[in-house]
Amino acid sequence: MSDKTVQLKAFERLLIIMDELREQCPWDKKQTMTSLRHFTIEEVYELGDAILDNDLDEVKKELGDVLLHIVFYSKIGSETNNFDIADVCNSICDKLIDRHPHIYGDVVVKDEADVKRNWEQLKLKEGKNSVLEGVPKSLPAVVKASRIQEKVAGVGFDWEKPEQVFEKVEEEIAELKAEIKNGNQDAIESEFGDVMFSMINYARFLNVNPENALERTNKKFIKRFQYLEQKAKALGKSLKDMTLSEMDVFWEEAKSL
């Protein structure tokens, strides 16, 4: 059998299992789109963790979990005659064809930037009132800021040079320092947000994904701090009873690992 035949057979198997679970399993029978929502979000985050860890076996498993949720929602949609998995697949196929006129039409593009600009313009032609309508309200703030900046850049609202963006970062930091001196907590929070927003924007010019970069630092910190905890435990000490100087010795050791 060809690869496509094998893939279609595997997908058909999943659809059959989903039908059986929905008919026979007490838990699966009770689920609604609303009850599944938080599980879906959790699964996507687990997939994100596996990708950052470069654990490809885990990526495969987590992709399966996400795919199950897509099939589950489609099954529920078919029960109310709103849509089924075929509608879901055809919907994204139609969108991809419409959004790639440089592949399925006669539009000529020079590079990736042209593709992104065309994508946003096409979305506006589809009836959206704002390029920012496609940014989910429930996205985490760092991801949301990054998507907002990508969206507006796609229609030309952007800086011309990276140096200009870094100057903006420095300007926002100066404004934050001024508000810290003034002691106005609300203004401090506002300026702190501006600093973060400008740093996230600068990350785009450095070809750095800010969410990935921050999560790498999170993981690095966790690894080093847990090393510190292990060393303290081996000495029979509690961290709260150690001086910063004592802890710093093990922290420096952890940085060299």
C-alpha positions in Angstrom: 0.0 0.0 0.0 1.1 3.6 -0.6 1.9 5.9 2.2 -1.3 7.9 1.5 -3.4 4.6 1.7 -1.8 3.7 5.0 -2.4 7.2 6.4 -6.1 7.2 5.3 -6.6 3.7 6.8 -5.1 4.9 10.1 -7.4 8.0 10.1 -10.4 5.8 9.3 -9.5 3.6 12.3 -9.5 6.6 14.6 -12.9 7.7 13.3 -14.4 4.2 13.9 -12.9 4.1 17.4 -14.4 7.6 18.1 -17.8 6.4 17.0 -17.6 3.4 19.3 -16.5 5.4 22.3 -19.2 7.9 21.8 -21.8 5.2 21.7 -20.5 2.9 24.4 -18.2 4.7 26.9 -20.0 6.5 29.8 -17.4 9.2 30.0 -17.2 9.9 26.3 -21.0 9.9 25.9 -21.2 12.7 28.5 -18.7 15.1 26.9 -19.7 18.4 25.2 -17.6 20.9 23.4 -17.5 23.0 26.5 -16.4 20.2 28.8 -13.6 19.2 26.4 -12.3 22.8 26.0 -9.9 22.9 29.0 -8.6 19.4 28.1 -7.8 20.6 24.6 -5.9 23.6 25.9 -3.9 21.3 28.2 -3.1 18.9 25.4 -1.8 21.8 23.2 0.4 23.0 26.0 1.8 19.4 26.5 2.5 19.3 22.8 4.4 22.6 23.1 6.5 21.2 26.0 7.4 18.2 23.9 8.5 20.4 21.0 10.6 22.6 23.2 12.2 19.5 24.8 12.8 18.1 21.2 11.3 14.8 22.4 10.0 13.6 19.1 8.4 10.4 20.5 6.5 12.5 22.9 5.6 15.0 20.1 4.1 12.0 18.2 2.0 11.0 21.2 0.8 14.6 21.9 -0.1 15.1 18.3 -2.3 12.1 18.6 -4.0 13.5 21.7 -4.7 16.8 19.8 -6.0 14.9 16.8 -8.3 13.0 19.0 -9.8 16.2 20.2 -10.4 17.5 16.7 -12.1 14.2 15.8 -14.1 14.4 19.1 -15.4 17.9 18.4 -16.3 16.9 14.8 -18.2 13.9 16.1 -20.2 16.1 18.4 -20.8 18.5 15.6 -22.2 15.7 13.4 -24.6 14.7 16.1 -26.3 18.1 15.9 -26.0 18.2 12.1 -23.8 21.3 12.2 -20.6 19.8 10.7 -18.6 16.6 10.5 -14.9 15.8 10.0 -15.3 16.0 6.2 -16.6 19.6 6.6 -13.7 20.4 8.9 -11.2 19.1 6.4 -12.8 20.7 3.4 -13.1 24.0 5.3 -9.3 24.2 5.9 -8.6 22.9 2.4 -10.7 25.7 0.9 -9.1 28.3 3.1 -5.5 27.1 2.2 -6.3 27.3 -1.5 -7.9 30.7 -1.2 -5.0 32.1 1.0 -2.3 30.8 -1.4 -3.1 32.4 -4.7 0.7 32.3 -5.5 0.3 28.5 -5.6 -3.3 28.0 -6.8 -3.6 31.2 -8.8 -1.6 33.7 -10.8 -0.3 35.9 -8.0 3.5 36.3 -7.9 5.4 36.7 -4.6 9.0 37.5 -3.9 9.4 36.0 -0.4 7.8 35.0 2.9 7.0 38.6 3.7 4.9 39.0 0.6 3.0 35.8 1.5 2.2 37.2 5.0 1.0 40.5 3.6 -1.2 38.8 1.0 -2.6 36.5 3.8 -3.7 39.5 5.9 -5.2 41.3 3.0 -7.1 38.3 1.9 -8.6 37.9 5.4 -9.9 41.5 5.2 -11.5 40.7 1.9 -13.2 37.8 3.5 -15.2 40.2 5.6 -13.1 40.8 8.7 -13.3 44.3 10.0 -9.8 44.3 11.5 -6.6 42.4 11.0 -6.6 41.9 14.8 -9.9 39.9 14.8 -8.0 36.7 14.3 -6.0 37.1 17.6 -7.8 34.9 20.2 -8.8 36.9 23.4 -7.8 34.0 25.6 -4.2 33.7 24.4 -1.5 34.2 27.1 -0.3 37.8 27.1 3.2 37.1 25.6 1.9 35.1 22.8 -0.9 37.6 22.2 1.5 40.5 22.0 3.6 38.6 19.5 0.6 37.7 17.3 -0.7 41.3 17.4 2.7 42.6 16.2 2.9 40.0 13.5 -0.6 40.9 12.3 -0.1 44.6 12.0 3.3 44.2 10.4 1.6 42.1 7.8 -0.3 45.2 6.6 2.8 47.5 6.7 2.4 49.0 10.2 6.0 48.3 11.3 9.4 49.6 12.0 11.9 49.9 9.1 15.1 48.9 11.0 15.9 46.8 14.1 17.8 49.7 15.6 14.6 51.8 15.7 12.9 49.1 17.7 15.8 48.8 20.2 15.6 52.6 20.6 12.0 52.2 21.5 12.9 49.6 24.1 15.4 52.0 25.7 12.8 54.8 25.6 10.2 52.6 27.4 12.8 51.5 30.0 13.6 55.2 30.7 9.9 55.9 31.1 9.6 52.9 33.5 12.5 54.2 35.6 10.9 57.6 35.8 7.6 56.2 37.1 9.5 54.0 39.6 11.0 57.2 41.0 7.5 58.8 41.1 6.2 55.7 43.0 2.9 55.6 41.1 2.1 51.9 41.1 -0.5 52.0 38.3 1.8 54.0 36.1 4.7 51.6 36.9 2.6 48.6 35.8 1.6 50.4 32.6 5.2 51.3 31.7 6.3 47.8 32.6 3.8 46.4 30.1 5.1 48.9 27.5 8.7 47.6 28.1 7.6 44.0 27.7 5.6 44.8 24.5 8.5 46.6 23.0 10.9 43.7 23.9 8.6 41.2 22.3 8.5 43.4 19.2 12.3 43.5 19.1 12.4 39.7 19.4 10.6 39.6 16.1 13.4 41.6 14.4 15.9 39.2 15.9 14.0 36.2 14.6 13.5 35.0 18.2 10.2 33.6 19.4 9.7 35.3 22.7 7.5 32.6 24.2 10.1 29.9 23.3 12.9 32.1 24.6 11.2 32.7 27.9 10.3 29.0 28.3 13.9 28.0 27.7 14.9 30.3 30.5 12.2 28.9 32.7 13.4 25.4 32.1 17.0 26.4 32.7 16.2 28.1 36.0 14.2 25.1 37.2 17.0 22.8 36.4 19.6 24.9 38.2 17.3 25.5 41.2 16.6 21.8 41.6 20.3 21.1 41.5 20.7 23.7 44.3 17.9 21.9 46.3 19.6 18.5 45.8 22.9 19.8 47.0 21.4 21.4 50.0 19.5 18.1 50.8 22.8 16.1 50.5 24.3 18.4 53.1 21.3 17.9 55.4 20.4 21.6 55.1 17.3 23.6 54.3 17.5 26.3 51.7 15.9 28.8 54.1 18.7 28.2 56.6 21.5 28.8 54.0 23.0 32.2 53.2 22.9 33.6 49.7 26.6 33.1 49.5 26.3 29.4 50.3 23.5 29.0 47.7 25.5 30.9 45.1 28.3 28.3 45.2 25.9 25.6 44.1 24.2 27.9 41.6 27.5 28.5 39.9 28.1 24.8 39.8 24.7 24.3 38.2 25.5 26.9 35.5 28.6 24.9 34.5 26.7 21.6 34.0 
